């Protein structure tokens, strides 16, 4: 059976796995973004809190994905739960959000305060919009990482395209084993490119020319 025959024979299953993988990444990305923004808002006004938040994020990023998933199995078992925890734990969003918020010109904040804005309004209407380019970059980087980690999560019976990759690698030497691994790999790359294109478009629509990279 040729590669294209293999793809054609498993078209429906591959579509379901691709959709499940992309959906998992999107949901984890939303959770990670919300957590990252909350942590950044809580920490960015304090140099010590910022260092702790960024240091914790950096430490988590050094942990092997396989090791992290393995540590989560006794606590959460197999399936979706350890997958979500493992990918959401990877939060470059925290670092970028803190850098973006801390980098807002204090004079702009003072001016906003001078016209009667309270702290919450300043955060929502001044600081977060100005920090958005850095935050969007963090979201984009996190998405790339989460896309790959979601594939590795097949190690703990997580959903998505990783199952095909692991199955193919485990059956090396048998018929269509390489095809299974290739299909899973390409299936991860295609949604990643689509996510990346969406972020580029979002950046063009929401970031002014003066602050765009």
TORMI-267365 format. One record per atom (N, C-alpha, C, O): residue in three letters; x, y, z. Coordinates in steps of 0.2 Angstrom, whole numbers, plus 5000, padded with zeros to 4 digits. Layout:
<recs>
ALAXYZ ...
</recs>
This chain:
<recs>
UNK500449945000 UNK500050005000 UNK500450065000 UNK500950075004 UNK500350114995 UNK500750174995 UNK500550225000 UNK500050215004 UNK500950275001 UNK500850325006 UNK500150355005 UNK499750365010 UNK499950374999 UNK499350404998 UNK498750364998 UNK498150385000 UNK498850294997 UNK498350244998 UNK498150235005 UNK497650235007 UNK498750245009 UNK498650235017 UNK498250295019 UNK497850285023 UNK498450355017 UNK498050415019 UNK497350415017 UNK496950425021 UNK497250395011 UNK496550385008 UNK496150335012 UNK495550345014 UNK496450275014 UNK496050225018 UNK495850245025 UNK495450215028 UNK496250295028 UNK496150315035 UNK495950385035 UNK496050425040 UNK495650415030 UNK495550485029 UNK495050505035 UNK495250565038 UNK494550475036 UNK494050495042 UNK494350495048 UNK494350545052 UNK494750445050 UNK495150445056 UNK495650495057 UNK495650525062 UNK495950505052 UNK496550565052 UNK496150625053 UNK496450675056 UNK495650635050 UNK495250705050 UNK495050715058 UNK495150765061 UNK494750655061 UNK494550665068 UNK495150675072 UNK495150715077 UNK495750645071 UNK496350655075 UNK496650725074 UNK496850755079 UNK496550745068 UNK496850815067 UNK496450865071 UNK496650915074 UNK495750855070 UNK495250905073 UNK495350905081 UNK495350955084 UNK495450845084 UNK495550835091 UNK496150865093 UNK496150895098 UNK496650855089 UNK497350885091 UNK497250965091 UNK497550995096 UNK497050985086 UNK496951065085 UNK496551095091 UNK496651145094 UNK495951055092 UNK495551075097 UNK495851075104 UNK495751125108 UNK496251025106 UNK496551015112 UNK497051075113 UNK497151105118 UNK497451095107 UNK497951145107 UNK497551215109 UNK497751255113 UNK497051225105 UNK496651285106 UNK496351295113 UNK496451345116 UNK496051245116 UNK495851245122 UNK496351255128 UNK496251295132 UNK496951225127 UNK497451235131 UNK497751305131 UNK498051335136 UNK497751325125 UNK498051395123 UNK497651445127 UNK497851495130 UNK496951435127 UNK496551485130 UNK496651485137 UNK496651535141 UNK496651425140 UNK496851415147 UNK497451445149 UNK497551485154 UNK497951435145 UNK498651455147 UNK498651535146 UNK499051565150 UNK498351565142 UNK498351635141 UNK497951665147 UNK498251715149 UNK497451645149 UNK497051665155 UNK497451665161 UNK497551715165 UNK497851605162 UNK498251595168 UNK498851645168 UNK499051675172 UNK499151645162 UNK499751695161 UNK499551765162 UNK499951795165 UNK499051785160 UNK498851855161 UNK498751875168 UNK498951925171 UNK498351825171 UNK498151835178 UNK498851835182 UNK498951885187 UNK499251795181 UNK499951795185 UNK500351855183 UNK500651885188 UNK500351875177 UNK500751935175 UNK500451995179 UNK500852035181 UNK499752005179 UNK499452065182 UNK499652065189 UNK499752115192 UNK499652005192 UNK499751995200 UNK500452015201 UNK500652035207 UNK500952005196 UNK501652005198 UNK502052065195 UNK502552085198 UNK501752095190 UNK502252145186 UNK502352205190 UNK502852245188 UNK501952225195 UNK502152285199 UNK502652275204 UNK502952325207 UNK502852215205 UNK503352195210 UNK503952165207 UNK503852115204 UNK504552195208 UNK505152165205 UNK505252085208 UNK505452045204 UNK505152075214 UNK505252015217 UNK504751965214 UNK504951905213 UNK504051985214 UNK503551935212 UNK503651925204 UNK503551865202 UNK503951975200 UNK504051965193 UNK504651905193 UNK504551865188 UNK505151915197 UNK505751865196 UNK505451795198 UNK505651745195 UNK505051795203 UNK504851725205 UNK504351695200 UNK504451635198 UNK503951735197 UNK503551715191 UNK503951685185 UNK503751635183 UNK504351735183 UNK504751715177 UNK505251655179 UNK505351615175 UNK505551655185 UNK505951605187 UNK505651535187 UNK505851485185 UNK505051535190 UNK504651475190 UNK504451445183 UNK504551385181 UNK504251495178 UNK504151475172 UNK504751445168 UNK504651395165 UNK505351485169 UNK505951455166 UNK506151385169 UNK506351345165 UNK505951375175 UNK506151315178 UNK505751255175 UNK505951205173 UNK505051275174 UNK504551225171 UNK504751205164 UNK504751145162 UNK505051255161 UNK505251245154 UNK505851205153 UNK505951175148 UNK506251195158 UNK506851155158 UNK506651075159 UNK507051035158 UNK506051065162 UNK505850995163 UNK505650965157 UNK505250985153 UNK505950905155 UNK505750865150 UNK505050845149 UNK504750835155 UNK504750855143 UNK504050845143 UNK503850775145 UNK503350755148 UNK504250725143 UNK504150655145 UNK504150645152 UNK503750615155 UNK504650675155 UNK504750675163 UNK504150705166 UNK503850675171 UNK503850765164 UNK503350795167 UNK502650755166 UNK502350745171 UNK502550725160 UNK502050685159 UNK502050615164 UNK501550595167 UNK502650595164 UNK502750535169 UNK502550555176 UNK502250505180 UNK502750605178 UNK502650625185 UNK501850635186 UNK501650635192 UNK501550655181 UNK500850675182 UNK500350605182 UNK499850615184 UNK500650555179 UNK500250495179 UNK500050465186 UNK499450455186 UNK500450465191 UNK500150445197 UNK499650485200 UNK499250465204 UNK499650555198 UNK499250605201 UNK498550605197 UNK498050615200 UNK498650605191 UNK498050615186 UNK497850555182 UNK497350565179 UNK498250505182 UNK498050445178 UNK498250465171 UNK498750505169 UNK497950425166 UNK498050435159 UNK497450475156 UNK496950485158 UNK497650505150 UNK497050535146 UNK497150605145 UNK497750635145 UNK496550645145 UNK496550715144 UNK496850755150 UNK497250805149 UNK496750735156 UNK496950775162 UNK497750785162 UNK497950845163 UNK498150735162 UNK498850755162 UNK499050785156 UNK499550825156 UNK498750775150 UNK498950815144 UNK498850885145 UNK499250925143 UNK498250905148 UNK498050975149 UNK498551015154 UNK498851065152 UNK498650975159 UNK499151005164 UNK499851015161 UNK500151065163 UNK500050965158 UNK500750965155 UNK500851025150 UNK501351065150 UNK500351035146 UNK500451085141 UNK500351155143 UNK500651205141 UNK499851165148 UNK499751225151 UNK500251255156 UNK500351315157 UNK500651205158 UNK501251225163 UNK501751255159 UNK502151295162 UNK501751255152 UNK502251285148 UNK502051355146 UNK501651365142 UNK502251405150 UNK501951475150 UNK502451525148 UNK502651565153 UNK502751535142 UNK503151595140 UNK502651655140 UNK502951705140 UNK502051635140 UNK501551695141 UNK501651735147 UNK501651795147 UNK501751705152 UNK501951745159 UNK502451795158 UNK502451845160 UNK503051765155 UNK503651805155 UNK503451865150 UNK503651925151 UNK503151855144 UNK503051905139 UNK502551955142 UNK502652015141 UNK502051935145 UNK501551975148 UNK501852025153 UNK501652085154 UNK502251995158 UNK502652035163 UNK503052085160 UNK503052145161 UNK503452065155 UNK503852115151 UNK503452165148 UNK503652225148 UNK502952145145 UNK502552195141 UNK502252245146 UNK502252305145 UNK501952225151 UNK501652265156 UNK502152315160 UNK501952375161 UNK502652285162 UNK503152325165 UNK503552375161 UNK503852425163 UNK503452365154 UNK503752405149 UNK503352465147 UNK503552505143 UNK502752475150 UNK502352525148 UNK502652595151 UNK502852595157 UNK502652645147 UNK502952705149 UNK502552735156 UNK501952745155 UNK502952745161 UNK502552765167 UNK502252835166 UNK501752855170 UNK502452875162 UNK502152945160 UNK501452935157 UNK501052975159 UNK501352885153 UNK500752865151 UNK500252845156 UNK499652865156 UNK500452805161 UNK500052785167 UNK499952845171 UNK499352855173 UNK500352895172 UNK500252955176 UNK499752995173 UNK499353025176 UNK499853005166 UNK499353045162 UNK498653015163 UNK498153055164 UNK498552945162 UNK497952915163 UNK497652925170 UNK497052935171 UNK498052925175 UNK497852935182 UNK497653005183 UNK497153015187 UNK497953055179 UNK497853125180 UNK497153145177 UNK496853195179 UNK496853105172 UNK496253115170 UNK495653085173 UNK495153075171 UNK495853045179 UNK495353015183 UNK495252945182 UNK494752915185 UNK495652905178 UNK495552835177 UNK495852805184 UNK496352825187 UNK495452755186 UNK495652715192 UNK496152655189 UNK496252645183 UNK496452615194 UNK496952565192 UNK496652515187 UNK497052495183 UNK496052495188 UNK495752445184 UNK495652465177 UNK495852435172 UNK495452525176 UNK495352555170 UNK495952565166 UNK496052555160 UNK496452595170 UNK497152605167 UNK497452535164 UNK497752535159 UNK497352485168 UNK497552415166 UNK497252395160 UNK497552375155 UNK496552405159 UNK496152375154 UNK496252425148 UNK496252395142 UNK496352485148 UNK496252535143 UNK496952565141 UNK497052585135 UNK497452555145 UNK498152585144 UNK498652525144 UNK498952515138 UNK498752495149 UNK499352445150 UNK499252385146 UNK499752365142 UNK498652355146 UNK498552285142 UNK498652305135 UNK498952265131 UNK498252355132 UNK498352365125 UNK499052375123 UNK499252355118 UNK499452415127 UNK500152425125 UNK500652365126 UNK501152355123 UNK500452325131 UNK500752255132 UNK500552205127 UNK500852155126 UNK500052215123 UNK499752165118 UNK500252135113 UNK500252075112 UNK500752175110 UNK501252145105 UNK501652095109 UNK501752045106 UNK501952115115 UNK502352065118 UNK501952005120 UNK502151945120 UNK501352015122 UNK500851955124 UNK500751915119 UNK500751855119 UNK500551945113 UNK500451905107 UNK501051865105 UNK500951805102 UNK501651885105 UNK502251845104 UNK502251785109 UNK502451735106 UNK502151795115 UNK502151745120 UNK501651695118 UNK501751635119 UNK501051715116 UNK500451665114 UNK500751625108 UNK500551565108 UNK501051655103 UNK501251625097 UNK501751575099 UNK501751515096 UNK502251585103 UNK502751545105 UNK502451485109 UNK502651425108 UNK502051495113 UNK501751445117 UNK501351395113 UNK501351335114 UNK500951425108 UNK500651385103 UNK501051335100 UNK500851275099 UNK501651355098 UNK502051305094 UNK502351255099 UNK502351195097 UNK502451275105 UNK502651225110 UNK502151175112 UNK502251115112 UNK501551205113 UNK500951155115 UNK500751115109 UNK500551055110 UNK500851135103 UNK500751085097 UNK501151025097 UNK500950965096 UNK501751035099 UNK502250975099 UNK502150935106 UNK502150875105 UNK502050965111 UNK501950935118 UNK501250895117 UNK501250835120 UNK500750915114 UNK500150885113 UNK500250815109 UNK499850765111 UNK500750815105 UNK500850755101 UNK501250705106 UNK501050645106 UNK501650725110 UNK502050685115 UNK501550655120 UNK501650605123 UNK501050695121 UNK500550675126 UNK500150605124 UNK499850575129 UNK500250575118 UNK500050515117 UNK500350465122 UNK500150405123 UNK500950485124 UNK501250435129 UNK500850425135 UNK500950365138 UNK500350465137 UNK499950455143 UNK499250445140 UNK498750465143 UNK499150425134 UNK498550415131 UNK498150475129 UNK497550475130 UNK498450525128 UNK498150595127 UNK497850595120 UNK498050545116 UNK497350635118 UNK497050645112 UNK497550675106 UNK497950705108 UNK497350655100 UNK497650695095 UNK498150645090 UNK498050585090 UNK498550675087 UNK498950645081 UNK499550605084 UNK499850565080 UNK499750625090 UNK500350585093 UNK500250515093 UNK500750475093 UNK499650485094 UNK499550415094 UNK499750385087 UNK500050325088 UNK499650415082 UNK499850385075 UNK500650385075 UNK500950335073 UNK500950435078 UNK501650445077 UNK501950385082 UNK502450345080 UNK501750375088 UNK501950325092 UNK501850255090 UNK502250215090 UNK501250245087 UNK501050185084 UNK501550165078 UNK501750105078 UNK501650215074 UNK502050195068 UNK502850185071 UNK503150135068 UNK503050225075 UNK503750205078 UNK503750145081 UNK504350105081 UNK503250125085 UNK503250055088 UNK503249995084 UNK503449945085 UNK502950015078 UNK502949955073 UNK503449955067 UNK503349935062 UNK503949995068 UNK504450005063 UNK504649935060 UNK504849885064 UNK504649925054 UNK504849865050 UNK504249835048 UNK504249795043 UNK503649845050 UNK503049815048 UNK502749865042 UNK502949925041 UNK502249845039 UNK501949875033 UNK501649945036 UNK501249945040 UNK501749995032 UNK501450065033 UNK501650095040 UNK501350145042 UNK502150065043 UNK502350095050 UNK502650165049 UNK502450215052 UNK503050175044 UNK503350235042 UNK502850285040 UNK502850345042 UNK502350265036 UNK501750305034 UNK501350335040 UNK501150385040 UNK501250285045 UNK500850315050 UNK501250365054 UNK500950415056 UNK501850355055 UNK502250405058 UNK502350475054 UNK502250525057 UNK502350465048 UNK502450525043 UNK501750565043 UNK501750625044 UNK501150525043 UNK500550555043 UNK500450595050 UNK500150655049 UNK500650565055 UNK500550605062 UNK500950665062 UNK500750715064 UNK501550655060 UNK502050715060 UNK501750775055 UNK501750835057 UNK501550755049 UNK501350805045 UNK500650835047 UNK500550895046 UNK500250795050 UNK499650815053 UNK499750865059 UNK499350915060 UNK500350865062 UNK500450915067 UNK500750975064 UNK500551035066 UNK501150975059 UNK501351035056 UNK500851075052 UNK500851135053 UNK500351045049 UNK499851085045 UNK499451125050 UNK499451185049 UNK499151105056 UNK498851145060 UNK499251205063 UNK499051255064 UNK499851185064 UNK500351235067 UNK500451295062 UNK500451345064 UNK500551275056 UNK500551325051 UNK499951375050 UNK499951435050 UNK499351335051 UNK498751375051 UNK498651425057 UNK498451475057 UNK498851395063 UNK498851435069 UNK499351495068 UNK499151555070 UNK499951485066 UNK500451535065 UNK500151585060 UNK500251645062 UNK499851565055 UNK499551615050 UNK499051655053 UNK498951715052 UNK498651625057 UNK498051665061 UNK498351715066 UNK498151775066 UNK498951695069 UNK499251745074 UNK499551805070 UNK499551865072 UNK499851795064 UNK500151845060 UNK499551895058 UNK499651955058 UNK498951865055 UNK498451905053 UNK498151945059 UNK497952005059 UNK498051915065 UNK497851945071 UNK498352005073 UNK498052055075 UNK498951995072 UNK499452045074 UNK499352105069 UNK499352165071 UNK499252095063 UNK499152145058 UNK498552185059 UNK498552245058 UNK498052155062 UNK497352185063 UNK497352225070 UNK497052275070 UNK497752205074 UNK497752235081 UNK498352265084 UNK498252305089 UNK498952265080 UNK499552295082 UNK499652355077 UNK499652345071 UNK499752415080 UNK499852475076 UNK500552465073 UNK500952435075 UNK500552505067 UNK501252505063 UNK501852525068 UNK502352505066 UNK501752565073 UNK502252595077 UNK502552545082 UNK503052545084 UNK502152495083 UNK502352445088 UNK502452375085 UNK502652325089 UNK502252365079 UNK502352295076 UNK503052285075 UNK503452325073 UNK503252215076 UNK503852195075 UNK504052195067 UNK504652185065 
</recs>
